[in-house]
């Protein structure tokens, strides 16, 4: 594989080593404890910023501010006004997009070639939610009770939302949480991941510039076991929207029991990506490779279980391995880089352990299989894009979410058996099918137990199309009208007129 040269040190304007406060009630404030934590560039180890470290007291302050706003001035803001605020925010995100995409790159490692490609997605989401702000409505319902009784429903904002996001796509993850909250008239306390908090804080600045009132959007950086846990269990939070691991998701469900708050969860995955012999292999090779290698495999719905029909298994898996070997790995600030670092030492150690586990279990690394520690990569968290062949369904690398650039290639013959094997996982987030047979594509799509099925593509997403999981991949949906509904309550109103 190609390795990038060293990138000259250039300071991002928002990642200049300075101190960043948290946003509560429209004000930039220190943590109540005075604590701070550092965030570093995972490609170089460079200090990007020190950040106010929120904990339970800061969550209390932020939730109180969100409650005041929700029950006060924000409750009087009309749908059209909320729409205009989101459109103004979209305008500011567009104006500063290059800065925001570079901030994602330096804080969590995703290459500029990836973060810049999210322009349409980030702006599309904000403008979609802006459109939804004026499309919220109840319905009149003809009831069967005797007499003259009129019945209708109202759609009302659920209230104060606690939003907890991961580090693998801070820009779009932040928008995915605050967009529907603003559209529906909710208020939000956002807890960004401690590994990559800077983009969320920069977007918070843009929210203020857009004129979003104090207390409507609050951002409290901190650690999951302190700030995140306090937000999930807070008795005055009406809903938690969480994206992350299934283990943390289970903890959030338990924490939500105190006041039975609404919960929506987008959790982990071990997604099957299925290649039939009749597929367009020239398209399927890069498609299957980048279904995992994109973002260094740090995507919940990555197609990490690559099922390949036996008659083409050796040829196809070999081609995917060769594709992986040609990818340019390095500092994401190099616009030619295709695979950046993992986000942290913890993730680096985790993925490295799985590389060793795979080889110990008897899988054969056709590409990669190790760390990258030489030259310009010495100070970063880099591993090789890896393709394991001869993988059995029962191997840990085929069952457990690795969250790294690691493909487990599995052979199949019988289609009925394939479906059972593809579904034999506790997860159900994404899946892929590569075939030129339309009937086969529809049949497999219906049989797979997953929230998304991509046919002859992978990771296609649109603000109007819902995304979410089955089984241990969570419940609730993001994007689409279903996402907006997650932030609304339905009230039935009965009026006896005679």
C-alpha positions as CSV (number, residue, x, y, z in Angstrom):
1,X,0.0,0.0,0.0
2,X,1.1,3.6,-0.5
3,X,2.0,5.6,2.5
4,X,1.8,9.4,2.7
5,X,4.8,11.7,3.3
6,X,4.9,13.9,6.4
7,X,2.5,16.8,6.2
8,X,3.9,20.3,7.2
9,X,2.5,21.5,10.5
10,X,-0.4,23.9,9.9
11,X,-2.7,25.1,12.7
12,X,-6.5,24.8,12.2
13,X,-8.0,28.1,13.3
14,X,-10.2,26.3,15.8
15,X,-7.6,23.8,16.8
16,X,-4.7,26.1,17.8
17,X,-4.0,24.5,21.1
18,X,-6.2,27.0,23.0
19,X,-8.8,26.3,25.7
20,X,-12.4,25.7,24.7
21,X,-15.3,26.3,27.0
22,X,-18.8,24.6,27.0
23,X,-22.0,26.3,25.8
24,X,-24.8,26.5,28.4
25,X,-27.8,28.9,28.1
26,X,-26.1,30.9,25.3
27,X,-22.9,31.5,27.3
28,X,-19.4,30.0,27.1
29,X,-18.6,28.8,30.5
30,X,-16.0,26.7,32.4
31,X,-16.8,23.3,33.9
32,X,-18.2,23.7,37.4
33,X,-15.3,21.6,38.6
34,X,-12.7,23.6,36.7
35,X,-11.5,20.4,35.0
36,X,-10.2,20.2,31.5
37,X,-9.2,17.4,29.1
38,X,-7.0,17.4,26.0
39,X,-7.8,16.4,22.5
40,X,-5.1,15.4,20.0
41,X,-4.7,14.8,16.3
42,X,-4.7,11.0,15.9
43,X,-2.4,11.2,12.9
44,X,0.4,13.1,14.6
45,X,-0.2,13.3,18.3
46,X,-0.4,17.1,18.1
47,X,-2.3,18.9,20.9
48,X,-5.4,20.5,19.3
49,X,-7.1,22.0,22.3
50,X,-7.8,21.7,25.9
51,X,-11.6,21.4,26.6
52,X,-13.8,22.1,29.6
53,X,-14.6,18.7,31.1
54,X,-18.3,18.5,32.0
55,X,-19.8,16.3,34.7
56,X,-23.1,15.9,36.5
57,X,-23.2,19.5,37.8
58,X,-22.7,20.9,34.2
59,X,-25.4,18.6,32.9
60,X,-27.7,19.9,35.6
61,X,-27.0,23.5,34.5
62,X,-27.5,22.7,30.9
63,X,-30.7,20.7,31.4
64,X,-32.1,23.6,33.5
65,X,-31.3,26.0,30.8
66,X,-32.9,23.8,28.2
67,X,-36.0,23.4,30.3
68,X,-36.3,27.2,30.8
69,X,-36.0,27.8,27.1
70,X,-38.5,25.0,26.3
71,X,-41.2,26.3,28.6
72,X,-40.4,29.9,28.0
73,X,-39.7,31.9,24.8
74,X,-38.9,29.0,22.6
75,X,-42.4,27.6,23.1
76,X,-43.8,30.7,21.3
77,X,-41.6,30.4,18.3
78,X,-43.6,29.5,15.2
79,X,-42.7,26.7,12.8
80,X,-41.7,29.2,10.1
81,X,-39.3,30.9,12.5
82,X,-37.7,27.6,13.4
83,X,-37.4,26.8,9.7
84,X,-35.6,30.1,9.1
85,X,-33.2,29.5,11.9
86,X,-32.3,26.1,10.4
87,X,-31.9,27.6,7.0
88,X,-29.6,30.3,8.5
89,X,-27.6,27.7,10.2
90,X,-27.3,25.8,6.9
91,X,-26.1,29.0,5.3
92,X,-23.4,29.4,7.9
93,X,-22.3,25.7,7.7
94,X,-22.0,26.1,4.0
95,X,-19.9,29.2,4.4
96,X,-17.6,27.5,6.8
97,X,-17.8,24.0,5.4
98,X,-14.1,23.7,4.5
99,X,-13.1,24.7,8.0
100,X,-15.6,22.2,9.5
101,X,-14.5,19.3,7.3
102,X,-10.9,20.0,8.2
103,X,-11.8,20.1,11.8
104,X,-13.3,16.6,11.6
105,X,-10.1,15.5,9.9
106,X,-7.7,16.8,12.5
107,X,-9.8,15.8,15.5
108,X,-10.8,12.2,14.6
109,X,-8.6,11.4,11.6
110,X,-11.0,10.9,8.6
111,X,-9.3,12.0,5.4
112,X,-10.2,15.3,3.7
113,X,-11.2,13.2,0.7
114,X,-14.0,11.8,3.0
115,X,-15.0,14.8,5.1
116,X,-15.2,17.2,2.2
117,X,-17.5,14.7,0.5
118,X,-20.1,15.3,3.2
119,X,-21.0,18.8,2.1
120,X,-24.2,17.7,0.4
121,X,-25.1,15.4,3.3
122,X,-24.6,18.0,6.0
123,X,-26.4,20.8,4.2
124,X,-29.1,18.5,2.9
125,X,-29.9,17.3,6.4
126,X,-30.2,20.9,7.8
127,X,-32.4,22.0,4.9
128,X,-34.5,18.8,5.1
129,X,-35.2,19.4,8.8
130,X,-36.0,23.0,7.9
131,X,-38.7,21.8,5.5
132,X,-40.1,19.4,8.1
133,X,-40.5,22.3,10.6
134,X,-43.5,23.5,8.8
135,X,-44.9,20.1,7.9
136,X,-45.8,18.9,11.4
137,X,-49.5,18.3,11.9
138,X,-52.1,16.2,13.6
139,X,-55.3,14.8,12.0
140,X,-59.0,14.8,12.5
141,X,-60.4,11.4,13.2
142,X,-64.0,10.3,12.8
143,X,-64.9,8.4,16.0
144,X,-67.8,6.1,16.5
145,X,-69.0,7.3,19.9
146,X,-72.7,8.4,20.1
147,X,-73.5,12.1,20.1
148,X,-71.6,15.0,18.8
149,X,-68.0,14.5,19.9
150,X,-65.2,15.9,17.8
151,X,-61.7,14.2,18.0
152,X,-58.4,15.3,16.7
153,X,-54.7,14.9,17.4
154,X,-51.9,17.4,18.1
155,X,-48.2,16.8,17.5
156,X,-46.2,18.4,20.2
157,X,-42.4,18.5,20.9
158,X,-41.3,15.9,23.4
159,X,-39.3,18.4,25.5
160,X,-35.7,18.5,26.6
161,X,-33.6,16.1,24.5
162,X,-30.3,14.6,25.8
163,X,-28.2,13.8,22.7
164,X,-25.0,11.7,22.9
165,X,-22.9,11.2,19.8
166,X,-19.8,9.2,18.9
167,X,-16.5,10.4,17.4
168,X,-16.6,8.8,14.0
169,X,-18.3,11.6,12.2
170,X,-18.8,14.7,14.4
171,X,-20.1,17.1,11.9
172,X,-23.0,15.0,10.5
173,X,-23.6,13.4,13.9
174,X,-24.1,16.8,15.5
175,X,-26.5,17.9,12.8
176,X,-28.4,14.6,13.0
177,X,-29.2,15.3,16.6
178,X,-29.8,19.0,16.8
179,X,-31.6,19.4,13.5
180,X,-34.8,17.5,14.4
181,X,-34.8,19.0,17.9
182,X,-34.9,22.5,16.5
183,X,-37.4,21.6,13.8
184,X,-39.9,20.2,16.2
185,X,-39.5,22.8,18.9
186,X,-37.5,20.7,21.4
187,X,-34.4,21.9,23.2
188,X,-31.2,19.9,23.3
189,X,-28.2,19.2,25.5
190,X,-25.5,17.6,23.3
191,X,-22.7,15.6,24.8
192,X,-20.0,15.1,22.1
193,X,-17.5,12.3,22.3
194,X,-14.4,13.1,24.3
195,X,-12.2,11.8,21.5
196,X,-13.5,14.5,19.0
197,X,-15.4,17.3,20.6
198,X,-14.2,20.3,18.6
199,X,-16.6,20.2,15.6
200,X,-19.6,20.1,17.9
201,X,-18.3,23.2,19.8
202,X,-17.7,25.0,16.5
203,X,-21.2,24.3,15.3
204,X,-22.5,25.6,18.7
205,X,-20.8,28.9,17.8
206,X,-22.6,28.9,14.5
207,X,-25.9,28.2,16.2
208,X,-25.5,31.4,18.2
209,X,-24.5,33.3,15.1
210,X,-27.6,32.0,13.4
211,X,-29.8,33.5,16.1
212,X,-30.9,30.3,17.8
213,X,-32.0,31.4,21.3
214,X,-30.1,30.8,24.5
215,X,-30.8,27.4,26.0
216,X,-32.2,25.8,22.9
217,X,-28.8,24.2,22.0
218,X,-26.3,23.4,24.8
219,X,-23.1,21.6,24.3
220,X,-21.4,19.9,27.3
221,X,-18.1,18.0,26.5
222,X,-17.0,15.3,28.9
223,X,-16.6,11.6,29.4
224,X,-19.3,9.0,29.0
225,X,-19.2,7.6,32.5
226,X,-19.7,11.1,34.0
227,X,-21.4,13.6,31.7
228,X,-23.0,11.0,29.5
229,X,-24.3,8.9,32.4
230,X,-25.7,12.1,34.1
231,X,-27.5,13.1,30.9
232,X,-29.0,9.6,30.3
233,X,-30.4,9.4,33.9
234,X,-31.4,13.0,34.4
235,X,-35.0,13.2,35.7
236,X,-35.8,16.4,33.7
237,X,-34.6,15.0,30.3
238,X,-37.6,13.8,28.3
239,X,-35.8,11.9,25.6
240,X,-32.3,10.5,24.9
241,X,-31.0,10.2,21.4
242,X,-27.9,8.1,21.4
243,X,-25.4,6.8,18.8
244,X,-22.7,4.4,19.9
245,X,-22.0,0.9,21.1
246,X,-24.7,-1.6,22.0
247,X,-23.1,-2.0,25.5
248,X,-23.5,1.8,26.2
249,X,-27.0,1.7,24.6
250,X,-28.0,-1.0,27.2
251,X,-26.7,1.2,30.0
252,X,-28.8,4.2,28.6
253,X,-31.9,2.1,28.6
254,X,-31.4,1.2,32.2
255,X,-30.7,4.8,33.1
256,X,-33.8,6.0,31.3
257,X,-36.1,3.9,33.6
258,X,-36.2,6.6,36.3
259,X,-38.6,8.8,34.5
260,X,-39.4,6.5,31.6
261,X,-37.8,8.9,29.1
262,X,-38.1,8.3,25.4
263,X,-35.1,6.6,23.9
264,X,-33.8,6.2,20.4
265,X,-30.7,4.2,19.7
266,X,-28.4,3.7,16.7
267,X,-25.9,1.1,17.8
268,X,-23.3,-1.2,16.5
269,X,-23.2,-3.6,13.6
270,X,-21.6,-6.6,12.0
271,X,-23.1,-6.2,8.6
272,X,-23.2,-8.8,5.8
273,X,-22.1,-7.7,2.3
274,X,-23.1,-10.4,-0.1
275,X,-21.5,-10.9,-3.5
276,X,-23.0,-13.3,-6.0
277,X,-21.2,-14.8,-9.0
278,X,-23.4,-12.9,-11.4
279,X,-22.5,-9.5,-9.9
280,X,-20.6,-6.8,-11.8
281,X,-17.3,-7.6,-10.2
282,X,-15.6,-4.5,-11.5
283,X,-18.1,-2.4,-9.5
284,X,-18.3,-4.8,-6.5
285,X,-14.6,-4.9,-5.8
286,X,-14.2,-1.2,-4.9
287,X,-17.7,-1.2,-3.4
288,X,-17.0,-4.1,-1.0
289,X,-13.6,-2.8,-0.1
290,X,-14.7,0.7,0.7
291,X,-17.8,-0.6,2.5
292,X,-15.1,-1.3,5.2
293,X,-12.0,0.7,4.5
294,X,-13.8,4.0,4.4
295,X,-13.3,6.0,7.6
296,X,-10.8,3.3,8.6
297,X,-13.7,0.9,9.2
298,X,-15.0,3.2,12.0
299,X,-18.6,3.0,10.7
300,X,-21.4,1.2,12.6
301,X,-22.9,-0.2,9.4
302,X,-19.6,-1.2,7.7
303,X,-19.9,-4.4,5.6
304,X,-17.3,-6.3,7.5
305,X,-18.7,-9.8,6.9
306,X,-18.0,-10.2,3.2
307,X,-20.0,-13.2,1.9
308,X,-18.7,-14.3,-1.5
309,X,-20.2,-17.1,-3.7
310,X,-17.8,-20.0,-3.7
311,X,-17.3,-20.2,-7.4
312,X,-15.7,-16.7,-7.5
313,X,-14.4,-16.6,-3.9
314,X,-10.7,-16.8,-4.6
315,X,-10.8,-14.4,-7.5
316,X,-13.0,-11.8,-5.9
317,X,-11.4,-11.8,-2.4
318,X,-7.9,-11.7,-4.1
319,X,-9.0,-8.6,-6.0
320,X,-10.4,-6.9,-2.9
321,X,-7.1,-7.6,-1.2
322,X,-5.1,-6.1,-4.1
323,X,-7.4,-3.0,-4.0
324,X,-6.7,-2.6,-0.3
325,X,-3.0,-2.8,-0.9
326,X,-3.2,0.1,-3.3
327,X,-5.0,2.5,-0.9
328,X,-3.0,5.5,0.3
329,X,-2.7,5.5,4.1
330,X,-1.7,8.5,6.1
331,X,-2.5,11.9,7.5
332,X,-5.9,12.9,6.4
333,X,-4.8,16.5,5.7
334,X,-3.2,15.1,2.5
335,X,-6.0,15.3,0.0
336,X,-4.7,12.1,-1.8
337,X,-5.0,10.0,1.4
338,X,-7.9,7.4,1.3
339,X,-7.4,5.8,4.8
340,X,-6.5,7.8,7.9
341,X,-5.6,6.8,11.4
342,X,-7.8,5.2,14.0
343,X,-9.2,7.8,16.5
344,X,-7.3,6.9,19.7
345,X,-4.8,4.7,21.4
346,X,-7.7,2.7,22.8
347,X,-9.1,2.0,19.4
348,X,-5.7,1.3,18.0
349,X,-5.1,-1.3,20.7
350,X,-8.5,-2.8,20.2
351,X,-8.1,-3.2,16.4
352,X,-4.5,-4.5,16.8
353,X,-5.8,-7.2,19.2
354,X,-8.4,-8.3,16.6
355,X,-5.7,-8.6,13.9
356,X,-3.8,-11.0,16.2
357,X,-7.0,-12.9,17.1
358,X,-7.9,-13.4,13.4
359,X,-4.5,-15.0,12.6
360,X,-4.6,-17.1,15.8
361,X,-8.1,-18.4,14.8
362,X,-6.7,-19.5,11.5
363,X,-7.8,-16.8,9.1
364,X,-5.3,-15.8,6.4
365,X,-4.4,-12.2,5.9
366,X,-4.3,-11.6,2.1
367,X,-3.7,-7.9,2.7
368,X,-2.6,-6.0,5.8
369,X,-2.8,-7.7,9.1
370,X,-0.5,-5.3,11.1
371,X,0.3,-1.9,12.4
372,X,2.0,0.9,10.4
373,X,4.6,2.5,12.6
374,X,7.4,3.8,10.3
375,X,8.3,7.3,9.1
376,X,5.5,9.8,8.9
377,X,3.1,7.4,10.5
378,X,5.2,6.7,13.6
379,X,3.2,9.1,15.9
380,X,-0.2,8.2,14.7
381,X,-2.7,5.3,15.2
382,X,-2.4,3.6,11.8
383,X,-3.2,0.0,10.9
384,X,-3.1,-1.6,7.5
385,X,-6.3,-2.2,5.5
386,X,-6.8,-5.9,6.1
387,X,-8.5,-8.6,4.2
388,X,-8.9,-12.0,6.1
389,X,-9.6,-15.0,3.9
390,X,-10.7,-18.5,5.1
391,X,-12.9,-17.0,7.7
392,X,-15.5,-19.3,9.5
393,X,-18.8,-17.9,10.8
394,X,-17.9,-18.8,14.3
395,X,-14.6,-16.9,14.4
396,X,-14.6,-13.8,16.7
397,X,-13.5,-11.6,13.8
398,X,-16.7,-12.7,12.0
399,X,-19.0,-12.2,15.1
400,X,-17.7,-9.2,17.0
401,X,-17.6,-5.5,16.0
402,X,-14.0,-4.5,15.4
403,X,-14.6,-1.0,14.2
404,X,-11.4,-0.9,12.1
405,X,-10.4,-1.5,8.5
406,X,-10.8,-5.3,8.7
407,X,-12.7,-7.5,6.2
408,X,-13.7,-11.0,7.1
409,X,-14.3,-12.9,3.8
410,X,-16.6,-15.9,4.0
411,X,-17.5,-18.4,1.3
412,X,-21.1,-19.6,0.6
413,X,-22.8,-21.9,-1.9
414,X,-26.5,-22.3,-1.1
415,X,-28.7,-19.1,-1.0
416,X,-31.1,-20.4,1.6
417,X,-28.2,-21.3,3.9
418,X,-26.6,-17.9,3.1
419,X,-29.6,-16.0,4.5
420,X,-29.5,-18.0,7.8
421,X,-25.8,-17.3,8.1
422,X,-26.1,-13.6,7.1
423,X,-28.8,-13.2,9.8
424,X,-26.9,-15.2,12.4
425,X,-25.7,-12.1,14.3
426,X,-27.0,-10.1,17.2
427,X,-26.8,-7.0,15.1
428,X,-28.9,-5.8,12.2
429,X,-27.9,-2.3,11.0
430,X,-26.7,-2.5,7.4
431,X,-26.3,-5.1,4.7
432,X,-25.3,-5.3,1.0
433,X,-26.2,-7.3,-2.0
434,X,-24.2,-7.4,-5.3
435,X,-26.0,-9.1,-8.2
436,X,-27.4,-8.3,-11.7
437,X,-30.5,-10.5,-11.1
438,X,-33.3,-8.1,-10.1
439,X,-35.5,-10.9,-8.6
440,X,-32.6,-12.2,-6.5
441,X,-31.9,-8.7,-5.3
442,X,-35.4,-8.1,-4.1
443,X,-35.7,-11.5,-2.5
444,X,-32.5,-11.2,-0.5
445,X,-33.4,-7.7,0.5
446,X,-36.7,-8.8,2.0
447,X,-35.0,-11.8,3.8
448,X,-32.2,-9.9,5.5
449,X,-32.9,-8.7,9.0
450,X,-31.3,-5.3,8.8
451,X,-32.5,-1.7,8.8
452,X,-30.8,-0.9,5.5
453,X,-30.1,-3.1,2.5
454,X,-27.9,-1.6,-0.2
455,X,-28.1,-3.3,-3.6
456,X,-25.1,-2.8,-6.0
457,X,-23.9,0.0,-3.8
458,X,-23.0,0.6,-0.1
459,X,-23.6,3.3,2.5
460,X,-25.9,5.3,0.3
461,X,-27.7,7.8,2.5
462,X,-30.2,10.6,2.1
463,X,-31.9,13.0,4.6
464,X,-35.3,11.8,3.4
465,X,-34.6,8.1,3.8
466,X,-34.8,6.6,7.3
467,X,-31.7,4.8,8.8
468,X,-31.6,2.6,11.9
469,X,-31.3,-0.9,13.1
470,X,-32.9,-4.2,14.0
471,X,-32.0,-6.4,17.0
472,X,-29.0,-5.2,19.0
473,X,-28.3,-2.4,16.5
474,X,-31.0,-0.4,18.3
475,X,-34.4,1.1,17.6
476,X,-35.8,4.3,16.3
477,X,-34.8,5.9,13.0
478,X,-32.8,8.9,11.9
479,X,-33.4,10.8,8.7
480,X,-36.8,10.8,7.0
481,X,-40.2,11.7,8.5
482,X,-39.7,8.9,11.0
483,X,-36.8,10.8,12.5
484,X,-39.0,13.9,13.2
485,X,-41.6,11.7,14.8
486,X,-39.0,10.5,17.3
487,X,-39.0,14.1,18.8
488,X,-42.8,14.4,19.0
489,X,-45.6,13.4,21.3
490,X,-49.2,12.7,20.0
491,X,-52.0,14.2,22.0
492,X,-55.6,13.2,21.5
493,X,-58.2,15.9,22.0
494,X,-62.0,15.2,22.5
495,X,-64.6,18.0,22.3
496,X,-68.2,17.3,23.0
497,X,-70.1,19.9,20.9
498,X,-73.7,19.0,21.8
